[in-house]
Amino acid sequence: GADGVRALARSRHLAGLRHLGFGVCGIGADGVREIAASPHWRGLRSLDLALTEMTDAGAAALADSPVLDSVTWLNLSSN
């Protein structure tokens, strides 16, 4: 859930990830907001958030996030 995503997003040990998938995890808008706010995931190349129950609020947070600046493949299907 969102608490788990928060712990991962704040971990400097995961800085430098290039590919990240939370598809079919149901992390919701709060989890997507944690991804969007992560200072460590700004070099991502691919991001899979299919079936995460992100809602419009999560999508808006992601759209405003610098995390997407380097993403060239994004999956938001079935949200």
N, C-alpha and C positions, 0 to 999 in steps of 0.2 A: 504494500500500500504506500501511501504518501510518506509515512514515517521512514520506511525503508529507502525510498527514493531520496529523501532528504539526507539520510546518512551517506548514501553513495555520492550524491551531488556535492556534498561538502568535503568529501575525502580528497585530500591532495594526492593521495596514492593513486588515484584514478585519473589524474590530470594527464592530458596527452592522448586520451582515447580518440580514435578516429571513427569507430563504428559503434553505435549504441542501439540496442533493441529492447523496448519494453512492450512490444506487441502482445496482445491478449493477456495483459496483466491487470487491467482494471484499476490503474493507479489514480484515475479521476483527475479533475481539474487541479486539485492541490498537488498531486504528483507531477503533473506537467508544469505547473508553476515553479516547482523546485528545479526541474531540468532547465527551464528558461532562465532561472536566476543563477545557475551555477557558473562561477568564474572559471572553473576547471575544464569545462566542456566547450570552450569557444573555438576549438580546432576540429570539431566533428566534421566528417565528410558525409556520413549517412546516419539517419535517425529514423527508427521504426516505432511509431506510436499508434499502430492499428489496433482497434478494439480496446482502447484504454479508457473509454468513457470520459474523454477529456472535456466535453461540453464547450459552449461558446467562450466561457471565461478562460479555460485552459488554452484554447486556440488563440485568443486575443493576447494572452501573456506570451505565448510562443512567437506570435507574429512580431511583437515588439522587442524580442530578445536578440542580443548579439550572438547568441548560440547559433542562430540560423545563418549568420554571415558566411560561413565556410561550408555549409551543408549543400551538397550537390544532388543527394538522393533523400527524399522525404516521403514516408508512408503514413498517411493519416486516415486510411480507409476504415470504414465501418465505425465511425464515431458519432 
